Amino acid sequence: MQQRARSAVDGNVQQSPAEAPPRKKTPLGIDEEKALIGMLIYLLYKQGADLKLLLGLAYLLI
């Protein structure tokens, strides 16, 4: 924080674009987030969840 403040005073502001960390991949090549959503859809389907809810979650996989 102090280093950033000093560089702003000096006029040497270097702003790097914020990058999201890379997603972890499962052994099948599916990222962790999509695998979790897929399992949630499966569990909710087995419990008799509303079709609109399942379709909304499936949309997140696109």
N, C-alpha and C positions, 0 to 999 in steps of 0.2 A: 504494500500500500504506500509506504513512504517512498519507495523507488519510483512508483508511478507519479506521485505528487512532485517529486524532484524533476522528473523528466518533463512534466507539464510546465513547470516553472522555467526550465531550460529551453523549452520550445521544441524539444526532440520527442514529440509524442509519437509512439509507434503503436497503432491499434491493430491487433490481429483479429480476424473474424472468428467469432465463437463457433467452434466445431463440436458436433455431438460425438460422443465416444462411439467407436464401432460396436455394432450389436454382436452378441455372442451367438455362435451357430451351434446347432445340435449336430450329432454325427450324420444325420440325414440331410443336412444343408438348410434346415429351416431355422430361422432366428428364434431366439428364446421367447420373445413377446408373442409371436404368431402361434407358437406351439402352446403357450399358456391359454391364449384365447380359444384355440381349437379344442383343447381339453375342457374348457369351461362350457363351450357350446355343446359338446358331447354329454357332459354331466347334466346340464340343464335340459337337454332333449330327453334324456333317460328319466328325468323327474317330471316330465310333462309340462315344460315351460311354454309360454306363449310364443306363437310362431313369429310375431313381430319382433320380440326380443331376440330370438335366434337369428333372424335376418339382419337385425341391426348389428349384432356382434359379428356376423359373417361379413358384413360390409367393411368392418375394420380390417379384415384380412386382405382386402384388395390393395 
